[in-house]
Amino acid sequence: MTNTVKGECLCGTVKYEVEKRFKGFYLCHCKQCQRLTGSAFASNIFTDPDNIQWLEGEDRIGHFEHESREFSSAFCLSCGSGLPFINKRGTSLVIPAGSLNEKPDVLPQANIFNQEKACWFAESKDADVFEGFPAE
């Protein structure tokens, strides 16, 4: 069993590897994460800032830092997928959980910025469930 996990963007241009030394796994419901992901929340795993090895495509990573809030992000310049980034304080590497290729051996520990939760999120738990697209 390996002590590392690999991840990549959707198009495979950017690839990375991290050690399984995770400090936290949070589901962030803030408005910035909603807009960034186009979804109800972001699923972020926190680890030490130096816990990453870029395997391919490091030169294809774009960065964004919000002006007024302690918020930043990184993304693939080819497909736009979220990628690991160092937070604005420089204290953590933030890994978008969906960019990992395998299970990270840590489960979500908290829902954060819950007061900003999407107004439609609570009702979504009652929605129908399908294995793929619903039949038209």
Backbone as CSV, one residue per row, in Angstrom:
resi,resn,N_x,N_y,N_z,CA_x,CA_y,CA_z,C_x,C_y,C_z
1,MET,0.840,-1.182,0.000,0.000,0.000,0.000,0.884,1.244,0.000
2,THR,0.565,2.150,-0.889,1.375,3.354,-1.029,0.898,4.464,-0.094
3,ASN,1.798,5.338,0.252,1.487,6.455,1.129,1.208,7.723,0.332
4,THR,1.023,7.587,-0.988,0.750,8.744,-1.831,-0.538,8.536,-2.619
5,VAL,-1.055,9.632,-3.125,-2.236,9.597,-3.988,-1.980,10.588,-5.133
6,LYS,-2.407,10.219,-6.322,-2.213,11.073,-7.490,-3.518,11.755,-7.862
7,GLY,-3.369,12.857,-8.564,-4.527,13.592,-9.047,-4.199,14.254,-10.363
8,GLU,-5.247,14.773,-11.004,-5.052,15.447,-12.286,-6.276,16.267,-12.645
9,CYS,-6.108,17.095,-13.670,-7.225,17.865,-14.193,-8.056,16.982,-15.121
10,LEU,-9.170,17.490,-15.584,-10.080,16.732,-16.439,-9.431,16.296,-17.749
11,CYS,-8.651,17.168,-18.367,-8.055,16.835,-19.668,-6.732,16.077,-19.545
12,GLY,-6.189,15.963,-18.325,-4.952,15.223,-18.105,-3.679,16.007,-18.376
13,THR,-3.802,17.290,-18.648,-2.622,18.123,-18.911,-1.778,18.314,-17.653
14,VAL,-2.435,18.503,-16.506,-1.742,18.729,-15.237,-1.939,17.501,-14.348
15,LYS,-0.803,16.966,-13.859,-0.840,15.798,-12.972,0.045,16.071,-11.763
16,TYR,-0.354,15.529,-10.635,0.393,15.754,-9.397,0.286,14.532,-8.485
17,GLU,1.100,14.554,-7.431,1.078,13.506,-6.419,1.283,14.157,-5.060
18,VAL,0.548,13.667,-4.048,0.704,14.153,-2.677,0.812,12.961,-1.736
19,GLU,1.473,13.178,-0.604,1.502,12.167,0.439,0.199,12.243,1.222
20,LYS,-0.219,11.126,1.768,-1.472,11.065,2.535,-1.264,11.594,3.952
21,ARG,-0.834,12.854,4.057,-0.666,13.536,5.337,-1.687,14.669,5.395
22,PHE,-2.942,14.330,5.520,-4.006,15.317,5.432,-4.371,15.867,6.803
23,LYS,-4.594,17.185,6.861,-4.952,17.868,8.108,-6.450,18.059,8.261
24,GLY,-7.181,18.081,7.160,-8.616,18.308,7.228,-9.271,18.137,5.881
25,PHE,-10.553,17.838,5.914,-11.366,17.686,4.699,-12.665,18.428,4.979
26,TYR,-12.885,19.519,4.254,-14.026,20.390,4.521,-14.887,20.584,3.282
27,LEU,-16.183,20.622,3.496,-17.141,20.960,2.450,-17.488,22.432,2.674
28,CYS,-17.023,23.282,1.762,-17.177,24.729,1.941,-18.380,25.229,1.159
29,HIS,-19.319,25.851,1.880,-20.561,26.348,1.295,-20.535,27.851,1.025
30,CYS,-19.365,28.498,1.091,-19.313,29.948,0.889,-19.704,30.314,-0.552
31,LYS,-20.147,31.546,-0.726,-20.592,32.015,-2.045,-19.465,31.931,-3.073
32,GLN,-18.215,32.200,-2.650,-17.101,32.129,-3.590,-16.904,30.709,-4.107
33,CYS,-16.990,29.724,-3.218,-16.840,28.323,-3.647,-18.010,27.889,-4.521
34,GLN,-19.208,28.392,-4.242,-20.350,28.087,-5.098,-20.105,28.609,-6.512
35,ARG,-19.632,29.830,-6.612,-19.387,30.415,-7.933,-18.208,29.740,-8.626
36,LEU,-17.180,29.426,-7.862,-16.002,28.788,-8.438,-16.329,27.416,-9.020
37,THR,-17.125,26.633,-8.286,-17.420,25.266,-8.719,-18.684,25.164,-9.559
38,GLY,-19.544,26.187,-9.490,-20.831,26.106,-10.165,-21.746,25.100,-9.493
39,SER,-21.469,24.799,-8.238,-22.214,23.789,-7.492,-22.550,24.319,-6.102
40,ALA,-23.080,23.447,-5.258,-23.509,23.860,-3.926,-22.345,24.098,-2.967
41,PHE,-21.232,23.414,-3.167,-20.098,23.559,-2.259,-18.827,23.025,-2.926
42,ALA,-17.694,23.388,-2.336,-16.399,22.863,-2.758,-15.962,21.812,-1.740
43,SER,-15.337,20.758,-2.209,-14.825,19.685,-1.346,-13.309,19.798,-1.322
44,ASN,-12.767,20.346,-0.230,-11.338,20.645,-0.162,-10.629,19.889,0.954
45,ILE,-9.490,19.328,0.608,-8.632,18.629,1.559,-7.418,19.514,1.836
46,PHE,-7.079,19.671,3.114,-5.957,20.522,3.514,-4.780,19.666,3.950
47,THR,-3.585,20.108,3.570,-2.344,19.448,3.944,-1.243,20.499,4.039
48,ASP,-0.023,20.077,4.304,1.115,20.998,4.412,1.432,21.618,3.055
49,PRO,1.863,22.880,3.033,2.141,23.577,1.775,3.162,22.886,0.872
50,ASP,4.092,22.152,1.460,5.136,21.508,0.648,4.770,20.086,0.216
51,ASN,3.561,19.652,0.504,3.150,18.273,0.232,2.592,18.109,-1.181
52,ILE,3.406,18.418,-2.183,2.965,18.195,-3.556,4.170,18.032,-4.467
53,GLN,4.017,17.144,-5.412,5.005,16.991,-6.475,4.233,17.086,-7.786
54,TRP,4.557,18.101,-8.564,3.916,18.255,-9.866,4.574,17.280,-10.828
55,LEU,3.794,16.416,-11.452,4.318,15.389,-12.347,4.316,15.843,-13.804
56,GLU,3.290,16.607,-14.179,3.175,17.112,-15.553,2.368,18.397,-15.552
57,GLY,2.690,19.296,-16.464,1.857,20.452,-16.749,1.861,21.591,-15.754
58,GLU,2.862,21.675,-14.901,2.867,22.760,-13.913,2.808,24.136,-14.581
59,ASP,3.366,24.240,-15.776,3.337,25.506,-16.520,1.962,25.820,-17.116
60,ARG,1.008,24.920,-16.967,-0.354,25.101,-17.503,-1.364,25.402,-16.383
61,ILE,-0.856,25.869,-15.229,-1.718,26.182,-14.089,-1.938,27.686,-14.006
62,GLY,-3.204,28.084,-13.932,-3.561,29.480,-13.706,-3.926,29.680,-12.244
63,HIS,-3.858,30.926,-11.783,-4.155,31.233,-10.375,-5.095,32.432,-10.286
64,PHE,-5.909,32.437,-9.230,-6.801,33.560,-8.951,-6.807,33.801,-7.453
65,GLU,-6.716,35.070,-7.058,-6.839,35.443,-5.649,-7.916,36.509,-5.519
66,HIS,-8.891,36.246,-4.655,-9.972,37.201,-4.403,-9.397,38.406,-3.675
67,GLU,-9.823,39.597,-4.053,-9.275,40.828,-3.468,-9.659,41.046,-2.018
68,SER,-10.918,40.803,-1.666,-11.384,41.208,-0.341,-11.594,40.061,0.639
69,ARG,-11.451,38.840,0.206,-11.672,37.712,1.107,-10.473,36.782,1.027
70,GLU,-10.232,36.060,2.073,-9.105,35.134,2.096,-9.444,33.920,1.236
71,PHE,-9.365,34.131,-0.075,-9.802,33.115,-1.020,-8.896,33.131,-2.239
72,SER,-8.462,31.961,-2.655,-7.679,31.837,-3.875,-8.004,30.498,-4.515
73,SER,-7.525,30.313,-5.731,-7.756,29.046,-6.417,-6.704,28.860,-7.499
74,ALA,-6.598,27.628,-7.988,-5.732,27.298,-9.117,-6.543,26.418,-10.049
75,PHE,-6.206,26.462,-11.330,-6.980,25.737,-12.323,-6.131,25.441,-13.552
76,CYS,-6.518,24.432,-14.288,-5.842,24.073,-15.534,-6.207,25.109,-16.595
77,LEU,-5.203,25.655,-17.277,-5.452,26.646,-18.323,-6.080,26.029,-19.564
78,SER,-6.020,24.704,-19.690,-6.613,24.047,-20.853,-8.084,23.704,-20.638
79,CYS,-8.429,23.108,-19.483,-9.814,22.647,-19.274,-10.541,23.367,-18.142
80,GLY,-9.848,24.154,-17.331,-10.486,24.906,-16.254,-10.683,24.146,-14.957
81,SER,-10.284,22.894,-14.905,-10.466,22.085,-13.686,-9.703,22.664,-12.507
82,GLY,-10.319,22.566,-11.315,-9.671,23.008,-10.096,-8.483,22.138,-9.755
83,LEU,-7.408,22.765,-9.276,-6.162,22.084,-8.921,-5.674,22.554,-7.556
84,PRO,-4.757,21.805,-6.946,-4.219,22.217,-5.640,-3.563,23.595,-5.698
85,PHE,-3.678,24.327,-4.580,-3.086,25.658,-4.474,-2.731,25.939,-3.024
86,ILE,-1.818,26.860,-2.825,-1.453,27.310,-1.486,-2.432,28.418,-1.092
87,ASN,-3.017,28.324,0.114,-3.957,29.362,0.549,-3.232,30.702,0.704
88,LYS,-4.002,31.778,0.789,-3.426,33.128,0.827,-2.492,33.345,2.011
89,ARG,-2.752,32.683,3.117,-1.883,32.822,4.297,-0.601,32.006,4.161
90,GLY,-0.554,31.100,3.198,0.633,30.264,3.002,0.740,29.128,4.002
91,THR,-0.359,28.811,4.684,-0.317,27.812,5.751,-0.736,26.417,5.304
92,SER,-1.430,26.329,4.173,-1.941,25.023,3.733,-1.948,24.902,2.214
93,LEU,-1.753,23.680,1.769,-2.035,23.312,0.387,-3.483,22.842,0.389
94,VAL,-4.302,23.419,-0.475,-5.714,23.067,-0.561,-5.902,22.223,-1.814
95,ILE,-6.393,20.999,-1.624,-6.554,20.056,-2.727,-8.037,19.877,-3.023
96,PRO,-8.493,20.249,-4.225,-9.880,19.935,-4.574,-10.043,18.407,-4.605
97,ALA,-10.879,17.885,-3.736,-10.996,16.428,-3.592,-11.366,15.743,-4.904
98,GLY,-12.156,16.411,-5.731,-12.561,15.825,-7.003,-11.434,15.682,-8.000
99,SER,-10.291,16.303,-7.748,-9.152,16.176,-8.672,-8.293,14.950,-8.367
100,LEU,-8.578,14.265,-7.255,-7.816,13.061,-6.909,-8.282,11.873,-7.744
101,ASN,-7.364,10.999,-8.086,-7.673,9.814,-8.890,-8.156,8.632,-8.057
102,GLU,-7.993,8.720,-6.750,-8.376,7.614,-5.878,-8.826,8.153,-4.521
103,LYS,-9.347,7.284,-3.708,-9.839,7.673,-2.385,-8.690,8.208,-1.527
104,PRO,-8.913,9.334,-0.846,-7.829,9.967,-0.096,-7.576,9.440,1.310
105,ASP,-8.311,8.460,1.803,-8.150,7.933,3.163,-8.505,8.943,4.257
106,VAL,-9.336,9.923,3.914,-9.862,10.876,4.880,-11.284,11.216,4.417
107,LEU,-12.180,11.371,5.369,-13.563,11.689,5.044,-13.861,13.140,5.400
108,PRO,-14.879,13.742,4.789,-15.237,15.116,5.164,-15.493,15.208,6.670
109,GLN,-14.924,16.252,7.273,-15.011,16.438,8.715,-15.974,17.539,9.131
110,ALA,-16.231,18.487,8.209,-17.097,19.607,8.580,-17.652,20.288,7.343
111,ASN,-18.832,20.866,7.518,-19.421,21.774,6.540,-19.109,23.170,7.045
112,ILE,-18.388,23.958,6.244,-17.988,25.292,6.698,-18.711,26.373,5.889
113,PHE,-18.803,27.562,6.464,-19.547,28.689,5.893,-20.987,28.267,5.590
114,ASN,-21.544,27.495,6.517,-22.890,26.942,6.363,-23.963,28.021,6.238
115,GLN,-23.717,29.205,6.820,-24.703,30.285,6.741,-24.861,30.802,5.312
116,GLU,-23.906,30.492,4.417,-23.979,30.920,3.022,-24.459,29.801,2.101
117,LYS,-24.930,28.721,2.679,-25.355,27.550,1.902,-26.342,27.951,0.799
118,ALA,-26.242,27.300,-0.349,-27.143,27.563,-1.474,-28.592,27.392,-1.024
119,CYS,-29.451,28.334,-1.412,-30.839,28.333,-0.945,-31.600,27.090,-1.400
120,TRP,-31.134,26.405,-2.415,-31.816,25.213,-2.943,-31.186,23.909,-2.463
121,PHE,-30.122,23.991,-1.677,-29.376,22.789,-1.299,-30.198,21.808,-0.456
122,ALA,-30.912,22.288,0.538,-31.662,21.394,1.438,-32.688,20.563,0.681
123,GLU,-33.346,21.170,-0.298,-34.364,20.458,-1.065,-33.760,19.392,-1.985
124,SER,-32.481,19.503,-2.305,-31.857,18.561,-3.253,-31.799,17.132,-2.712
125,LYS,-31.828,16.963,-1.415,-31.765,15.607,-0.855,-33.007,14.792,-1.177
126,ASP,-34.104,15.453,-1.551,-35.345,14.764,-1.903,-35.482,14.510,-3.406
127,ALA,-34.482,14.917,-4.191,-34.535,14.755,-5.645,-34.369,13.289,-6.037
128,ASP,-34.915,12.923,-7.198,-34.766,11.568,-7.718,-33.291,11.243,-7.919
129,VAL,-32.957,9.947,-7.898,-31.579,9.481,-8.065,-31.508,8.598,-9.312
130,PHE,-30.512,8.840,-10.167,-30.279,8.061,-11.380,-28.815,7.678,-11.453
131,GLU,-28.500,6.587,-12.097,-27.101,6.149,-12.297,-26.425,6.963,-13.389
132,GLY,-27.163,7.623,-14.236,-26.664,8.464,-15.317,-27.689,9.540,-15.584
133,PHE,-27.731,10.052,-16.813,-28.749,11.038,-17.167,-30.134,10.391,-17.080
134,PRO,-31.132,11.147,-16.627,-32.496,10.587,-16.624,-33.005,10.419,-18.059
135,ALA,-33.905,9.480,-18.264,-34.489,9.271,-19.590,-35.298,10.499,-19.972
136,GLU,-35.231,10.858,-21.243,-35.979,12.044,-21.707,-37.391,11.694,-22.067
